[in-house]
């Protein structure tokens, strides 16, 4: 997918409060929109990608639009042990996958998803993505709900796991620190930024640009 031009229009339902805001701030509802443009040209042989930028910069919009089939939208879990919620695979394969993403405590494998910590839940989701046999995984809010030490260990673990496989993985994150841990990439300014790495070197590919707002619409 060499390029994208995404326009998100906003059409709020009419109400007294909406009308008051439109009047008070001189807004034009016909031009209340956000626009995201850019190019994505991954090099041959890439395995790990990264979309990183602040809140409201279009990371999720770009990820969903460009990679709809690979985008991870969450799983439904039961109250059974998480090991029983995994897709069809051998016990050894599940154990190996759990360990590869840093979820390496056998007693925790016997707990239901709902009682796990945020860090454990993220690792379980990552393991399930790997076991789903998809060729590409786009994982939104990567490390967003965990402390930075957990983010570091998880990033290093998933980076190693992906490089040992034939899969492609794109993390979508608001944290710049994962760049070093997940896939060191030469990045320049811009928001959001998209980078890819291939096994032997790192390449910066895309510096996202949000179009200027029209008629006082702004991005937060």
Backbone torsions as a table, in degrees:
resi	resn	phi	psi	omega
1	UNK	NA	95.3	-172.2
2	UNK	-71.1	-28.3	-176.2
3	UNK	-152.8	162.6	176.1
4	UNK	-147.3	150.9	176.2
5	UNK	-143.7	97.4	-171.5
6	UNK	-109.8	127.3	177.3
7	UNK	-118.0	124.1	178.4
8	UNK	-111.5	109.4	179.1
9	UNK	-87.8	150.1	179.4
10	UNK	-118.8	120.6	-178.6
11	UNK	-126.3	79.4	-179.2
12	UNK	-69.4	146.4	176.1
13	UNK	-67.8	145.8	-177.6
14	UNK	-69.1	135.8	176.0
15	UNK	-158.3	170.1	179.3
16	UNK	-60.4	-44.3	-177.5
17	UNK	-68.8	-40.9	177.4
18	UNK	-61.0	-45.6	179.8
19	UNK	-61.3	-37.9	-180.0
20	UNK	-66.1	-42.0	179.2
21	UNK	-65.9	-43.2	178.2
22	UNK	-59.0	-42.9	-179.1
23	UNK	-71.5	-45.0	-175.4
24	UNK	-66.1	-32.3	-176.0
25	UNK	-112.8	12.7	175.5
26	UNK	51.7	51.2	-179.4
27	UNK	-90.8	152.1	176.6
28	UNK	-114.4	106.4	-176.1
29	UNK	-63.5	-20.1	179.2
30	UNK	-74.3	-15.6	-178.4
31	UNK	-128.7	32.1	178.0
32	UNK	-91.2	95.8	-173.4
33	UNK	-153.9	164.7	172.7
34	UNK	-122.4	145.5	-178.5
35	UNK	-133.3	133.5	-179.4
36	UNK	-126.5	124.5	-179.8
37	UNK	-129.7	153.8	176.9
38	UNK	168.0	-172.9	-179.7
39	UNK	-131.6	145.6	174.8
40	UNK	-128.7	113.0	-178.7
41	UNK	-131.4	76.4	-178.4
42	UNK	-66.0	143.3	179.4
43	UNK	-75.3	158.9	177.9
44	UNK	-62.0	134.3	177.3
45	UNK	89.1	3.8	-178.8
46	UNK	-68.7	153.6	177.9
47	UNK	-129.3	-35.9	-175.5
48	UNK	-120.8	127.8	178.4
49	UNK	-119.9	161.9	-179.1
50	UNK	-144.8	127.7	171.2
51	UNK	-113.1	113.5	-174.6
52	UNK	-131.4	138.1	179.9
53	UNK	177.5	167.3	-178.9
54	UNK	-70.3	172.3	179.4
55	UNK	-62.3	136.5	177.3
56	UNK	83.0	8.9	-177.7
57	UNK	-92.9	1.1	174.6
58	UNK	97.7	11.9	-177.5
59	UNK	-57.5	-53.5	-177.8
60	UNK	-65.0	-41.3	179.0
61	UNK	-58.4	-47.0	-179.7
62	UNK	-64.9	-44.0	-178.9
63	UNK	-61.8	-45.4	-179.4
64	UNK	-67.2	-39.6	-177.1
65	UNK	-71.3	-40.8	-174.5
66	UNK	-86.1	-26.9	-176.2
67	UNK	-134.2	59.6	-173.9
68	UNK	-62.6	-36.0	-177.1
69	UNK	-76.8	-26.5	-176.0
70	UNK	-96.5	-10.9	-174.7
71	UNK	-66.8	127.4	179.6
72	UNK	-84.4	118.8	-176.3
73	UNK	-110.8	13.4	179.0
74	UNK	97.9	156.8	179.6
75	UNK	-118.0	158.9	170.5
76	UNK	-97.1	132.5	-179.9
77	UNK	-118.4	152.8	177.3
78	UNK	-96.1	-172.3	175.1
79	UNK	-93.9	14.0	176.1
80	UNK	-82.5	167.5	172.8
81	UNK	-56.2	143.2	-175.2
82	UNK	-60.1	-27.9	179.8
83	UNK	-63.4	-27.5	178.1
84	UNK	-84.4	-9.4	176.7
85	UNK	-91.3	-4.4	-179.3
86	UNK	-75.7	153.5	177.7
87	UNK	-62.6	171.7	-179.2
88	UNK	-60.2	119.5	179.9
89	UNK	-168.2	162.4	178.6
90	UNK	-72.8	158.1	177.6
91	UNK	-58.0	-42.5	-178.9
92	UNK	-63.6	-38.6	179.8
93	UNK	-67.1	-40.3	178.2
94	UNK	-65.1	-45.7	178.5
95	UNK	-58.2	-45.3	-179.2
96	UNK	-63.2	-40.9	-179.1
97	UNK	-69.6	-44.4	175.8
98	UNK	-54.1	-48.8	-177.6
99	UNK	-65.1	-36.2	-175.9
100	UNK	-66.2	-25.5	179.9
101	UNK	-100.9	8.4	177.1
102	UNK	90.7	6.8	177.1
103	UNK	-97.4	78.4	-165.3
104	UNK	-114.3	20.3	179.1
105	UNK	-103.4	104.0	-179.0
106	UNK	-52.3	-40.0	177.7
107	UNK	-59.1	-33.0	179.2
108	UNK	-72.3	-24.2	178.5
109	UNK	-65.3	-20.9	-177.1
110	UNK	-94.5	2.0	-179.9
111	UNK	-92.7	151.2	172.1
112	UNK	-68.7	152.8	-178.9
113	UNK	-55.8	-39.2	-173.7
114	UNK	-63.6	-22.1	-177.8
115	UNK	-98.4	-1.0	-179.7
116	UNK	-75.5	158.2	174.2
117	UNK	-71.5	166.4	178.6
118	UNK	-59.0	-40.2	179.7
119	UNK	-65.2	-41.4	178.4
120	UNK	-66.6	-39.1	178.5
121	UNK	-61.3	-42.5	180.0
122	UNK	-63.4	-40.6	179.8
123	UNK	-66.9	-38.0	177.2
124	UNK	-64.0	-43.0	177.2
125	UNK	-60.3	-43.1	179.3
126	UNK	-63.4	-43.2	178.9
127	UNK	-62.3	-41.6	-179.3
128	UNK	-66.6	-36.7	175.5
129	UNK	-60.2	-43.4	179.8
130	UNK	-65.9	-37.1	-178.7
131	UNK	-76.7	-15.3	-179.1
132	UNK	-71.8	-7.8	175.5
133	UNK	70.2	17.6	176.0
134	UNK	-74.8	146.3	179.2
135	UNK	-74.4	-29.1	-179.4
136	UNK	-134.3	142.0	177.6
137	UNK	-126.5	127.0	173.5
138	UNK	-114.2	111.0	-170.4
139	UNK	-110.4	108.0	-177.4
140	UNK	-82.2	158.4	179.5
141	UNK	54.9	38.0	-178.6
142	UNK	-63.8	120.8	-179.5
143	UNK	63.3	16.1	-175.4
144	UNK	-70.8	-27.4	-172.9
145	UNK	-109.9	16.0	-179.5
146	UNK	-123.6	160.3	177.0
147	UNK	-69.1	165.4	-170.0
148	UNK	-73.1	-25.6	175.0
149	UNK	-68.0	-41.9	175.9
150	UNK	-64.6	-39.3	178.5
151	UNK	-60.3	-40.4	-179.0
152	UNK	-65.9	-50.5	-177.2
153	UNK	-65.3	-37.6	179.2
154	UNK	-68.6	-41.6	179.5
155	UNK	-62.3	-44.8	179.1
156	UNK	-63.6	-39.4	-178.6
157	UNK	-67.6	-46.9	-178.0
158	UNK	-68.8	-33.8	177.4
159	UNK	-61.3	-45.7	179.3
160	UNK	-65.8	-41.1	-178.7
161	UNK	-63.7	-42.7	-179.3
162	UNK	-66.1	-42.4	-178.2
163	UNK	-65.7	-23.2	178.3
164	UNK	-86.6	-4.7	-178.2
165	UNK	-112.9	-174.7	175.8
166	UNK	-107.8	18.8	-178.2
167	UNK	-89.6	165.1	172.2
168	UNK	-116.5	139.7	-175.1
169	UNK	-134.2	128.4	175.9
170	UNK	-120.5	119.5	176.1
171	UNK	-92.8	139.9	175.9
172	UNK	-116.7	117.5	-171.1
173	UNK	-147.1	154.9	174.9
174	UNK	-98.8	1.6	-176.5
175	UNK	-105.8	121.3	178.6
176	UNK	-69.2	-24.8	-173.5
177	UNK	-65.1	-21.9	-179.2
178	UNK	-71.1	-14.9	178.7
179	UNK	-56.4	-47.1	-178.1
180	UNK	-69.5	-40.9	-173.7
181	UNK	-80.6	-38.6	-174.3
182	UNK	-84.7	-49.9	-176.3
183	UNK	-163.6	88.9	-178.6
184	UNK	-51.5	125.6	-173.5
185	UNK	-137.4	142.3	173.4
186	UNK	-78.6	114.0	-175.8
187	UNK	-121.7	147.2	172.1
188	UNK	-112.3	-177.4	-176.3
189	UNK	-69.7	161.7	-179.6
190	UNK	137.6	159.3	-177.2
191	UNK	-153.1	120.3	-3.5
192	UNK	-79.3	168.9	177.3
193	UNK	-116.4	142.8	178.7
194	UNK	-123.9	127.4	177.9
195	UNK	-135.6	155.4	177.3
196	UNK	-130.4	153.9	171.9
197	UNK	-125.1	150.1	170.6
198	UNK	-115.0	163.4	-169.2
199	UNK	-53.7	-32.4	-172.5
200	UNK	-103.0	-15.4	-179.1
201	UNK	-157.7	167.2	-179.2
202	UNK	-111.3	143.3	-177.4
203	UNK	-136.1	130.1	172.5
204	UNK	-87.2	128.3	-174.2
205	UNK	-113.3	-34.9	-169.0
206	UNK	-144.9	132.2	175.1
207	UNK	-116.0	103.0	-173.3
208	UNK	-64.2	149.7	179.4
209	UNK	-135.1	125.8	175.4
210	UNK	-93.7	129.4	-178.6
211	UNK	-65.7	147.3	179.2
212	UNK	-58.0	141.0	-179.8
213	UNK	-67.8	150.3	179.1
214	UNK	-109.8	142.9	176.2
215	UNK	52.2	46.7	173.3
216	UNK	71.5	7.1	170.8
217	UNK	-70.5	138.0	179.1
218	UNK	-136.0	162.7	-179.2
219	UNK	-103.5	136.0	-178.9
220	UNK	-107.9	NA	NA
